[in-house]
Amino acid sequence: MNWSTWQPRERATLCFIVKDTRILLIRKKRGLGAGKINGPGGRLEPGETTLAAAIRETQEEVGLTPLGVEERGVLHFQFADGYSLHCTVFLARDFTGELIETDEATPLWCDLPAIPYDEMWEDDQHWLPHMIAGKSFQAWFEFDGERMLSKDVRFADSPGRPLA
């Protein structure tokens, strides 16, 4: 895979809310990764910033407005079928609103030591714990369906846009 010339077909976001010792996750009901556990998020709308998309998608999927949202990482996905996705990952430490289930997602609060990685995309275990611990990152993954073929994950110690 030549990542230097790679171009994503779509751009999306994920927004993880971590409050005290718990993280808000969702079980996706439809779309890419339906049935899997992930964070709220989705595709950008035309002209939308990644931050605006992360907040909007969280509101639409679980009824909460994340507060203190920080960009913490960038995921690059290439699938064997030709699909490619650039995903900006955000972390929030607070929120307003009432948690709801929608036709897109079933929300669940999970204790940080009990994150169900076995029900998530295979890549999550390689970056999510480090992000929760305060690191920023960039990562590149190749998948064939739901099977991870390769990974390259790079971390930076401070929040904000990670190092390339």
C-alpha positions as CSV (number, residue, x, y, z in Angstrom):
1,M,0.0,0.0,0.0
2,N,1.4,3.3,-1.0
3,W,0.1,5.7,1.7
4,S,2.0,8.7,0.2
5,T,-0.4,8.8,-2.8
6,W,-3.5,7.5,-0.9
7,Q,-6.7,9.4,-1.2
8,P,-9.8,8.7,0.8
9,R,-13.2,8.1,-0.8
10,E,-14.9,9.5,2.3
11,R,-14.2,11.6,5.4
12,A,-15.8,10.9,8.8
13,T,-15.4,11.5,12.5
14,L,-15.6,9.6,15.8
15,C,-16.2,11.3,19.1
16,F,-15.6,9.5,22.4
17,I,-17.0,11.0,25.6
18,V,-14.9,9.9,28.6
19,K,-16.5,11.1,31.9
20,D,-14.9,10.1,35.2
21,T,-14.1,6.3,34.8
22,R,-16.5,5.6,32.0
23,I,-16.6,5.9,28.2
24,L,-19.7,6.3,26.0
25,L,-19.8,3.8,23.3
26,I,-22.5,2.8,20.8
27,R,-23.7,-0.4,19.1
28,K,-24.1,0.6,15.5
29,K,-27.5,-0.4,14.0
30,R,-26.7,0.3,10.3
31,G,-24.0,1.3,7.9
32,L,-20.3,0.5,8.0
33,G,-19.7,-1.7,11.1
34,A,-23.3,-2.4,11.8
35,G,-23.5,-4.6,14.9
36,K,-20.1,-3.5,16.2
37,I,-19.4,-1.3,19.2
38,N,-17.7,2.0,18.4
39,G,-17.9,5.7,19.3
40,P,-20.5,8.0,18.0
41,G,-19.6,9.5,14.6
42,G,-20.2,9.5,10.9
43,R,-19.5,11.1,7.6
44,L,-18.9,14.8,7.0
45,E,-21.6,16.8,5.2
46,P,-20.5,19.1,2.3
47,G,-18.7,22.2,3.7
48,E,-18.7,20.9,7.3
49,T,-15.6,20.9,9.5
50,T,-14.6,17.7,11.3
51,L,-15.3,19.3,14.7
52,A,-18.8,20.3,13.6
53,A,-19.4,16.8,12.2
54,A,-18.3,15.1,15.4
55,I,-20.6,17.2,17.5
56,R,-23.6,16.9,15.1
57,E,-23.2,13.1,14.7
58,T,-23.0,12.7,18.5
59,Q,-26.1,14.7,18.9
60,E,-27.9,12.8,16.2
61,E,-26.9,9.3,17.3
62,V,-27.2,9.6,21.1
63,G,-28.8,12.9,22.0
64,L,-25.8,14.4,23.8
65,T,-23.7,17.5,23.0
66,P,-20.0,16.8,23.8
67,L,-18.2,19.6,25.6
68,G,-14.5,20.4,25.7
69,V,-14.0,18.5,22.4
70,E,-10.3,17.9,21.4
71,E,-9.0,16.5,18.2
72,R,-6.8,13.5,19.2
73,G,-6.1,11.4,16.2
74,V,-6.5,10.6,12.5
75,L,-7.3,7.1,11.2
76,H,-6.7,6.1,7.6
77,F,-8.5,3.0,6.3
78,Q,-8.0,1.2,3.1
79,F,-10.3,-1.8,2.4
80,A,-9.5,-4.6,-0.1
81,D,-12.7,-3.8,-2.0
82,G,-11.4,-0.4,-2.8
83,Y,-13.3,1.6,-0.2
84,S,-11.1,4.2,1.7
85,L,-11.9,6.3,4.7
86,H,-10.2,9.2,6.5
87,C,-11.5,9.5,10.1
88,T,-10.7,12.3,12.5
89,V,-11.0,11.1,16.2
90,F,-12.1,13.5,19.0
91,L,-12.2,13.1,22.7
92,A,-14.6,15.0,25.0
93,R,-14.6,15.0,28.8
94,D,-18.1,16.3,29.4
95,F,-21.5,16.7,27.8
96,T,-25.0,18.2,28.0
97,G,-28.3,16.6,27.1
98,E,-30.1,13.4,27.8
99,L,-28.8,10.1,26.5
100,I,-31.2,8.5,24.0
101,E,-31.3,5.4,21.7
102,T,-31.9,6.2,18.0
103,D,-32.4,4.2,14.8
104,E,-28.7,4.6,14.2
105,A,-27.2,3.5,17.6
106,T,-27.8,2.0,21.0
107,P,-25.7,3.9,23.5
108,L,-23.8,2.2,26.4
109,W,-21.6,3.5,29.1
110,C,-18.7,1.2,29.8
111,D,-16.1,1.2,32.6
112,L,-12.7,2.1,31.1
113,P,-11.1,-1.2,32.2
114,A,-13.9,-3.2,30.6
115,I,-14.0,-1.8,27.0
116,P,-15.3,-4.6,24.9
117,Y,-12.6,-4.7,22.2
118,D,-13.7,-8.1,21.1
119,E,-16.9,-6.5,19.8
120,M,-15.2,-3.6,18.1
121,W,-13.2,-3.1,14.9
122,E,-9.8,-4.8,15.3
123,D,-7.8,-1.6,15.0
124,D,-9.5,0.1,18.1
125,Q,-7.3,-1.9,20.6
126,H,-4.2,-0.4,19.0
127,W,-5.0,3.3,19.5
128,L,-8.1,3.8,21.8
129,P,-6.4,3.0,25.1
130,H,-3.5,5.3,24.3
131,M,-5.9,8.1,23.3
132,I,-7.8,7.7,26.6
133,A,-4.4,7.9,28.4
134,G,-3.7,11.3,26.8
135,K,-1.8,10.5,23.6
136,S,-2.5,11.9,20.2
137,F,-2.0,9.6,17.2
138,Q,-2.1,9.0,13.5
139,A,-2.7,5.5,12.2
140,W,-3.0,3.6,8.9
141,F,-4.8,0.3,8.5
142,E,-5.6,-2.1,5.7
143,F,-8.7,-4.3,6.0
144,D,-10.2,-7.1,4.0
145,G,-13.8,-6.9,5.2
146,E,-13.5,-7.0,9.0
147,R,-10.1,-8.6,9.0
148,M,-7.1,-6.3,9.6
149,L,-4.3,-7.0,7.2
150,S,-1.8,-4.3,8.4
151,K,-1.3,-1.5,10.8
152,D,1.0,1.5,11.5
153,V,0.2,3.5,14.6
154,R,2.2,6.5,15.7
155,F,1.7,8.5,18.9
156,A,2.5,11.9,20.2
157,D,2.5,12.7,24.0
158,S,0.4,15.9,23.9
159,P,-3.2,16.5,22.9
160,G,-3.9,18.3,19.6
161,R,-3.0,17.4,16.0
162,P,-0.6,14.4,16.1
163,L,2.8,14.1,14.5
164,A,2.9,12.6,11.0
